[in-house]
Each structure stands twice: as structure tokens, then as C-alpha cells.
């Protein structure tokens, strides 16, 4: 018999797998319970609602990504290198976790609570805030190109990440979001940085 923490992890892993294979976007608790091999009531012994299951996945994404983002920021790298590493991290995470990629895009929470949708949107907002700070740092260090606005530049970078992950999802995970990334970054870097 699985311990409480193990069963919780099994439920979350099953949910992530189902998000990957479910192109409709919605996962029912009945289907999730069947996937895990438990009753729906057993799901609710570990989570108070389906929303809490999604919240736990979002928390996992945040912890996985932002703990690494913090390590990147602690490095002695230049702001442009840090931006590239952060973007590559996000794209690589999506490539390795297709179900979570759909969640990061908000596809999986259509029809769920507004609070959950807001929480998912905050992922990209946090990324944008971090990139904006790096671009402001680049401006102070005279590394930002011309009159580039830090907010506009950060928004562009998030749009690129979101777009690459969206293409990955729409291709049913055939078009790796990291494919051609070095060449794409070279183009972006030339436009944003000196």
C-alpha cells in the first residue's frame, strides 16, 4: 500500500500524463481515479478538489523553474547570457514535461476556476518580471541596444517562449521547442543587446 506522500505524487504524475495525452484539455476526476487505480473518494483524501491538484502541479513547476532561475541569477554571467539561459531552461522544461507544458500555457485549466487560471498566468508574469529586471540591469551596464525598453523587451522574450511552447503543444509534442534555439537566440540577442 502506498504511503500518503507517495500516493499524492502518483496522482500528480498521472494527472501530468493525462494532460499530455488529452488534447481536449479537460481531465475528469473519474478518469484520473481510473488512471491511478483508486476511487474518486481516494483522490479527495489527498486533495480537497481537482483545483488543488492543479495548484500542486503549478507549485511543482514554479519550484522546478525558479530554483534554477535563482542559480542562474547568482552566476557571474552577463545579463544577455542569463536571459538566454533562463529562456532555454523554460523551453527545455516544457520539452521534458509535455503535460506540464499544456498547463503552463493555460490550455489545461479552461473551464476551471478563475483563481486557478490566474495562478497559471502568474507563471509567465513572474518570468516576465525576472527578464525585465535583467534587461534593466543590462541598460545600467550599457549592454541594452539603442532605446530598447526593458518592459517591451521582456514581454517579447516571454512571447517567444510562450509561442515556442504553444507550437510544441499544437504539434502534439513533435516539434521540440528547443529546436533551432541557438539560431533564434542569436537573432533575438542581436536585436536586444549590444
PEJO-V590036 format. One record per backbone hydrogen bond with DSSP energy under -0.5 kcal/mol. NH is the residue of the N-H (numbers start at 1). CO is the residue of the C=O. E is the energy in kcal/mol with one decimal. If there is no record, write none. Layout:
NH	CO	E
NH	CO	E
This chain:
7	3	-2.9
8	4	-2.2
9	5	-2.1
10	6	-2.5
11	7	-2.4
12	8	-2.2
13	9	-2.8
14	10	-2.4
15	11	-2.4
16	12	-2.4
17	13	-2.3
18	14	-2.5
19	15	-2.3
20	16	-1.6
21	17	-1.9
22	18	-1.9
23	21	-1.1
25	22	-0.9
32	28	-2.3
33	29	-2.9
34	30	-2.1
35	31	-2.3
36	32	-2.4
37	33	-2.0
38	33	-2.5
43	39	-1.3
44	40	-1.6
45	41	-0.6
45	42	-0.8
46	42	-0.7
46	43	-1.2
47	43	-1.9
53	49	-1.1
54	50	-2.0
55	51	-2.7
56	52	-2.1
57	53	-1.7
58	54	-2.6
59	55	-2.6
60	56	-2.0
61	57	-2.4
62	58	-2.8
63	59	-2.7
64	60	-2.7
65	61	-2.8
66	62	-2.8
67	63	-1.4
68	64	-0.7
69	65	-2.6
70	66	-2.2
71	67	-1.2
72	68	-2.3
73	69	-2.5
74	70	-1.5
75	71	-0.6
75	72	-1.1
82	78	-2.3
83	79	-2.6
84	80	-2.2
85	81	-2.4
86	82	-2.4
87	83	-2.6
88	84	-2.7
89	85	-2.2
90	86	-2.2
91	87	-2.4
92	88	-2.8
93	89	-2.5
94	90	-2.2
95	91	-2.2
96	92	-1.9
97	93	-1.3
101	97	-2.0
102	98	-1.8
103	99	-1.4
104	100	-2.8
105	101	-1.7
106	102	-0.6
106	103	-1.1
107	102	-1.4
108	102	-0.9
109	106	-0.9
110	107	-1.0
112	109	-2.3
117	113	-2.0
118	114	-2.6
119	115	-2.2
120	116	-2.3
121	117	-2.4
122	118	-1.8
123	119	-0.6
123	120	-1.2
124	120	-0.7
125	121	-1.7
126	122	-2.7
127	123	-1.9
128	124	-2.6
129	125	-2.4
130	126	-2.2
131	127	-2.5
132	128	-2.6
133	129	-2.0
134	130	-1.9
135	131	-2.5
136	132	-2.3
137	133	-2.2
138	134	-2.4
139	135	-2.0
140	136	-2.2
141	137	-2.0
142	139	-1.7
143	138	-3.6
144	138	-0.8
145	192	-3.5
148	145	-2.4
153	149	-2.8
154	150	-2.6
155	151	-2.4
156	152	-2.1
157	153	-2.2
158	154	-2.3
159	155	-2.3
160	156	-2.1
161	157	-2.2
162	158	-3.2
163	159	-2.7
164	160	-2.7
165	161	-2.5
166	162	-2.5
167	163	-2.5
168	164	-1.9
169	165	-2.4
170	166	-2.9
171	167	-1.6
172	169	-1.9
173	168	-2.7
176	174	-1.1
179	176	-1.5
181	178	-2.1
184	180	-2.4
185	181	-3.4
186	182	-1.9
187	183	-1.5
188	184	-2.3
189	185	-3.6
190	186	-1.9
191	187	-1.2
192	188	-1.8
193	189	-2.9
194	143	-2.8
